[in-house]
Amino acid sequence: RTPSRTDLRIGDDELRRSIEPNQLRLMDERGIDLTVFSPRASFMAHHIGDLHTSSEWAALCNELCFRVSELYPERFAPAAMLPQSPGVDPVTCVPELVRCVEEYGAVAVNLNPDPSGGHWTAPPLTDRSWYPIYEKLVEYDVPAMVHVSTSVNPAFHTTGAHYLNADTTVFMQLVQGDLFADFPTLRLIIPHGGGAVPYHWGRFRGLAMALGRPPLEEHVLGNVFFDTCVYHQPGIDLLFDVIPTRNILFASEMIGAVRDIDPRTGRHFDDTRRYAEAAGLPAEELTGVFERNARTVYPRLDALLTKQGR
């Protein structure tokens, strides 16, 4: 059954009971000041129903994230999902994007490169069908987190395969194309440390040469950023060693795909702050990863924090 915004019956007290013992508790325990709060990626579920279903579901989820940001304005900044649907022109997402930025103050959006749920029926992100979304993102100076949703393809586990496959796939799409020649100020964040990208940086450099593309530093790193959702120290160390730290933003899926405690360390796998602090970065670069880079990539977040005196 298609969800309806008129059926929403979640009160503020229910939101507080959901947030305070979960995200907010862990943020306090781990010393995280603020979360860019978007609808949960795996529950965007763009493969379910039609455009009307996706539109209602996106509106519901975006409203709830906005309400959380209103209840805790110094701890959460709203981000939005888009009402994507398999086979539907991406231009249909523009009205919800506009609404969330203008009415909710969304500082970012999630962009799903595979609304089909693991069957990859959509054209690559460099295809011109995506351009109306990019045009609006550039107009509002809002970045997009490129993040798939649930996999319904039994060949791809959602968080163990589909997410990381998508990160790697999207990066290669950007290497193959010339998207940033058309949108030089567009900013895209690839999560989970970029999937396989840092580990295979030499492969991507070589492929860029074979395709006649400029060096990756010129071709994509002016517009593409990676996060720290990498859940062991050697992985974070590799990320920081390969990718310029100006292109890395602190993040933890919290509460996300990996929730257990690592028996080798006695700490949660997704407590990423401790990995970043142990990586041996100079203090100035670590400050960039923890705060300054995000304020640069998310200008509306920087404006929000500045307005709050932070």
VEXDREN-2710 file (C-alpha; in Angstrom, 1 decimal):
% VEXDREN-2710
k/r/px/py/pz
1/ARG/0.0/0.0/0.0
2/THR/1.3/3.4/-1.0
3/PRO/2.2/5.5/2.1
4/SER/0.5/8.8/2.7
5/ARG/1.7/11.9/4.3
6/THR/-1.7/12.5/5.8
7/ASP/-1.4/9.2/7.7
8/LEU/1.8/10.3/9.6
9/ARG/1.1/9.9/13.3
10/ILE/4.5/10.2/14.9
11/GLY/4.7/12.8/17.6
12/ASP/7.7/14.7/18.9
13/ASP/8.0/12.6/22.1
14/GLU/8.2/9.5/19.9
15/LEU/11.0/11.0/17.9
16/ARG/12.8/11.9/21.1
17/ARG/12.4/8.4/22.4
18/SER/13.9/7.1/19.2
19/ILE/16.8/9.5/18.9
20/GLU/18.0/10.1/22.5
21/PRO/19.0/6.5/23.4
22/ASN/20.4/5.7/20.0
23/GLN/22.1/8.3/17.7
24/LEU/22.3/11.0/20.3
25/ARG/23.7/8.7/23.0
26/LEU/26.4/7.4/20.7
27/MET/27.3/10.9/19.5
28/ASP/27.8/12.0/23.1
29/GLU/29.8/8.8/24.0
30/ARG/32.1/9.3/20.9
31/GLY/32.5/13.0/21.0
32/ILE/30.6/13.8/17.8
33/ASP/29.1/17.3/17.8
34/LEU/26.7/17.1/14.9
35/THR/25.3/14.6/12.4
36/VAL/24.0/15.4/8.9
37/PHE/20.8/13.4/9.3
38/SER/19.3/11.9/6.2
39/PRO/16.7/9.1/5.6
40/ARG/18.4/5.7/6.1
41/ALA/19.9/4.6/2.8
42/SER/18.7/1.0/2.8
43/PHE/15.2/2.1/3.5
44/MET/14.9/4.6/0.7
45/ALA/13.6/1.5/-1.2
46/HIS/13.3/3.2/-4.6
47/HIS/12.5/-0.2/-6.2
48/ILE/9.2/-0.5/-4.4
49/GLY/6.0/0.7/-6.1
50/ASP/6.0/3.6/-8.6
51/LEU/6.8/7.3/-8.7
52/HIS/3.8/8.1/-6.5
53/THR/5.0/5.6/-3.9
54/SER/8.5/7.0/-3.9
55/SER/7.2/10.6/-3.8
56/GLU/5.1/10.0/-0.7
57/TRP/7.7/7.9/1.0
58/ALA/10.4/10.5/0.4
59/ALA/8.2/13.3/1.7
60/LEU/7.4/11.4/4.8
61/CYS/11.1/10.5/5.6
62/ASN/12.3/14.0/4.8
63/GLU/9.7/15.6/7.1
64/LEU/10.8/13.3/9.9
65/CYS/14.5/14.2/9.5
66/PHE/13.6/17.8/9.4
67/ARG/11.6/17.5/12.6
68/VAL/14.5/15.9/14.3
69/SER/16.8/18.8/13.2
70/GLU/14.2/21.2/14.7
71/LEU/14.1/19.3/18.0
72/TYR/17.9/19.2/18.3
73/PRO/19.1/22.1/16.1
74/GLU/22.7/22.0/17.3
75/ARG/23.1/18.3/17.0
76/PHE/21.4/17.4/13.6
77/ALA/21.3/19.1/10.2
78/PRO/18.7/17.8/7.7
79/ALA/19.5/16.1/4.5
80/ALA/17.0/14.7/2.1
81/MET/16.3/11.6/-0.1
82/LEU/14.9/12.0/-3.6
83/PRO/11.8/10.3/-4.9
84/GLN/13.6/8.2/-7.4
85/SER/11.9/5.3/-9.2
86/PRO/13.2/2.7/-11.7
87/GLY/12.8/3.8/-15.3
88/VAL/11.4/7.3/-14.4
89/ASP/13.1/10.4/-15.6
90/PRO/15.3/11.9/-12.8
91/VAL/13.8/15.3/-13.5
92/THR/10.8/14.2/-11.5
93/CYS/13.0/14.5/-8.4
94/VAL/13.6/18.2/-8.7
95/PRO/10.4/19.4/-7.0
96/GLU/11.2/17.5/-3.8
97/LEU/14.8/18.6/-3.9
98/VAL/13.6/22.2/-4.2
99/ARG/11.1/21.8/-1.4
100/CYS/13.6/20.3/1.0
101/VAL/16.2/22.9/0.4
102/GLU/13.9/25.9/0.5
103/GLU/11.4/24.7/3.2
104/TYR/13.6/22.4/5.4
105/GLY/17.0/23.9/4.9
106/ALA/18.5/20.6/3.7
107/VAL/22.2/20.9/3.5
108/ALA/22.6/17.8/1.2
109/VAL/20.7/15.1/-0.7
110/ASN/21.2/11.4/-1.2
111/LEU/21.4/10.4/-4.8
112/ASN/20.9/6.7/-5.7
113/PRO/22.7/5.7/-8.8
114/ASP/20.7/2.4/-9.0
115/PRO/17.0/2.9/-8.1
116/SER/16.3/-0.6/-9.3
117/GLY/17.7/-2.2/-6.2
118/GLY/20.8/-4.1/-7.5
119/HIS/19.9/-4.6/-11.1
120/TRP/21.5/-1.5/-12.4
121/THR/19.0/-0.5/-15.0
122/ALA/19.7/3.2/-14.7
123/PRO/22.1/5.0/-17.1
124/PRO/25.5/6.1/-15.6
125/LEU/25.6/9.2/-13.5
126/THR/27.3/11.0/-16.4
127/ASP/24.3/10.6/-18.6
128/ARG/22.4/13.8/-19.5
129/SER/19.2/12.4/-18.0
130/TRP/20.7/13.2/-14.6
131/TYR/21.5/16.8/-15.5
132/PRO/18.3/18.5/-14.2
133/ILE/19.3/17.2/-10.7
134/TYR/22.8/18.5/-11.1
135/GLU/21.6/21.9/-12.3
136/LYS/19.5/22.4/-9.2
137/LEU/22.3/21.1/-6.9
138/VAL/24.7/23.6/-8.4
139/GLU/22.1/26.4/-8.2
140/TYR/21.6/25.7/-4.5
141/ASP/25.3/24.9/-3.9
142/VAL/24.3/21.6/-2.3
143/PRO/26.3/18.4/-2.5
144/ALA/25.0/14.9/-3.1
145/MET/25.9/11.8/-1.2
146/VAL/26.0/9.1/-3.9
147/HIS/24.5/6.1/-2.1
148/VAL/22.4/3.1/-3.2
149/SER/19.6/1.6/-1.3
150/THR/18.6/-2.0/-0.5
151/SER/19.6/-4.7/-3.0
152/VAL/16.8/-7.1/-4.1
153/ASN/19.2/-8.9/-6.3
154/PRO/20.2/-12.1/-4.4
155/ALA/23.7/-12.0/-5.9
156/PHE/24.5/-8.8/-4.0
157/HIS/24.3/-8.5/-0.2
158/THR/23.0/-5.0/0.5
159/THR/25.7/-3.6/2.8
160/GLY/28.6/-6.1/2.2
161/ALA/28.5/-6.1/-1.6
162/HIS/25.9/-3.7/-3.2
163/TYR/27.1/-0.6/-1.2
164/LEU/30.8/-1.1/-1.9
165/ASN/30.2/-2.2/-5.5
166/ALA/28.2/1.0/-6.1
167/ASP/30.9/3.2/-4.6
168/THR/33.5/1.7/-7.0
169/THR/31.1/1.7/-10.0
170/VAL/30.2/5.3/-9.6
171/PHE/33.8/6.4/-9.3
172/MET/34.6/4.6/-12.6
173/GLN/31.6/6.2/-14.3
174/LEU/33.0/9.6/-13.3
175/VAL/36.5/8.6/-14.6
176/GLN/35.0/7.5/-17.9
177/GLY/32.9/10.7/-18.4
178/ASP/33.3/14.4/-18.4
179/LEU/30.6/15.4/-16.0
180/PHE/32.7/18.0/-14.2
181/ALA/33.5/19.8/-17.4
182/ASP/29.7/20.6/-17.6
183/PHE/29.4/21.1/-13.8
184/PRO/32.7/22.4/-12.5
185/THR/31.2/23.3/-9.0
186/LEU/29.2/20.1/-8.5
187/ARG/30.3/18.2/-5.4
188/LEU/29.7/14.5/-4.9
189/ILE/30.5/12.4/-1.8
190/ILE/31.2/8.7/-2.3
191/PRO/30.7/6.9/1.0
192/HIS/32.4/3.9/2.7
193/GLY/35.9/5.3/2.0
194/GLY/35.2/5.1/-1.7
195/GLY/34.7/1.4/-1.9
196/ALA/37.6/-0.2/-3.6
197/VAL/38.9/3.1/-5.0
198/PRO/41.8/3.8/-2.6
199/TYR/43.0/0.2/-2.6
200/HIS/43.1/0.2/-6.4
201/TRP/44.2/3.8/-7.0
202/GLY/46.9/2.6/-9.4
203/ARG/44.4/0.7/-11.5
204/PHE/42.2/3.8/-11.8
205/ARG/45.2/6.0/-12.6
206/GLY/46.2/3.5/-15.3
207/LEU/42.6/3.3/-16.7
208/ALA/42.3/7.0/-16.8
209/MET/45.5/7.1/-18.9
210/ALA/44.2/4.4/-21.2
211/LEU/41.0/6.3/-21.7
212/GLY/42.8/9.5/-22.5
213/ARG/41.5/11.2/-19.4
214/PRO/43.5/13.8/-17.4
215/PRO/45.2/12.7/-14.2
216/LEU/42.7/11.8/-11.5
217/GLU/43.7/14.7/-9.4
218/GLU/42.6/17.1/-12.2
219/HIS/39.7/15.0/-13.6
220/VAL/37.7/14.1/-10.4
221/LEU/39.4/15.1/-7.1
222/GLY/38.2/18.7/-7.5
223/ASN/34.6/17.5/-7.2
224/VAL/34.6/14.0/-5.5
225/PHE/35.1/13.4/-1.8
226/PHE/35.3/10.3/0.3
227/ASP/34.2/9.6/3.9
228/THR/35.8/7.7/6.8
229/CYS/33.2/4.8/7.0
230/VAL/36.1/2.3/7.0
231/TYR/36.0/0.0/10.0
232/HIS/39.6/-1.0/10.8
233/GLN/42.8/0.9/11.3
234/PRO/44.7/-0.4/8.3
235/GLY/41.9/0.7/6.0
236/ILE/41.8/4.2/7.4
237/ASP/45.6/4.4/7.2
238/LEU/45.4/3.4/3.5
239/LEU/42.7/5.9/2.8
240/PHE/44.7/8.8/4.3
241/ASP/47.9/7.6/2.6
242/VAL/46.4/7.5/-0.9
243/ILE/43.7/10.1/-1.0
244/PRO/44.5/13.8/-0.3
245/THR/43.1/14.6/3.2
246/ARG/41.3/17.7/1.7
247/ASN/39.1/15.1/-0.1
248/ILE/38.2/13.1/3.1
249/LEU/35.3/13.9/5.4
250/PHE/34.8/12.4/8.8
251/ALA/31.8/10.1/9.0
252/SER/30.4/7.1/10.8
253/GLU/27.2/5.2/9.6
254/MET/26.2/5.1/13.2
255/ILE/23.7/3.5/13.5
256/GLY/24.4/1.5/10.4
257/ALA/25.6/-1.6/8.7
258/VAL/28.1/-2.8/11.3
259/ARG/26.9/-2.5/14.9
260/ASP/28.9/-5.1/16.8
261/ILE/32.0/-4.7/19.0
262/ASP/35.2/-5.8/17.5
263/PRO/36.5/-8.6/19.8
264/ARG/40.1/-7.6/18.8
265/THR/39.8/-4.1/20.1
266/GLY/36.8/-4.1/22.5
267/ARG/35.4/-1.1/20.7
268/HIS/32.6/-0.8/18.2
269/PHE/33.6/-1.3/14.6
270/ASP/32.0/2.0/13.5
271/ASP/33.7/4.1/16.1
272/THR/35.7/5.8/13.4
273/ARG/36.9/8.8/15.3
274/ARG/39.5/6.7/17.1
275/TYR/40.8/5.3/13.8
276/ALA/41.3/8.9/12.4
277/GLU/43.0/10.0/15.6
278/ALA/45.4/7.1/15.5
279/ALA/46.4/7.5/11.8
280/GLY/49.1/10.0/12.6
281/LEU/47.9/12.9/10.6
282/PRO/49.3/16.4/11.3
283/ALA/47.0/18.3/13.6
284/GLU/46.0/20.7/10.8
285/GLU/45.0/17.9/8.5
286/LEU/43.1/16.1/11.2
287/THR/41.1/19.3/11.9
288/GLY/40.3/19.4/8.2
289/VAL/39.0/15.8/8.2
290/PHE/36.9/16.4/11.4
291/GLU/35.4/19.7/10.5
292/ARG/36.9/22.1/8.0
293/ASN/36.5/19.9/4.9
294/ALA/32.8/19.3/5.6
295/ARG/32.2/23.0/6.0
296/THR/33.8/23.6/2.6
297/VAL/31.9/20.7/0.8
298/TYR/28.6/21.6/2.6
299/PRO/28.3/25.4/2.4
300/ARG/24.8/25.4/3.8
301/LEU/26.0/23.4/6.8
302/ASP/28.8/26.0/7.3
303/ALA/26.2/28.8/7.1
304/LEU/24.0/27.0/9.6
305/LEU/26.9/26.5/12.0
306/THR/28.1/30.1/11.6
307/LYS/24.6/31.4/12.3
308/GLN/24.7/29.3/15.5
309/GLY/28.0/31.0/16.5
310/ARG/30.1/27.9/15.7
END
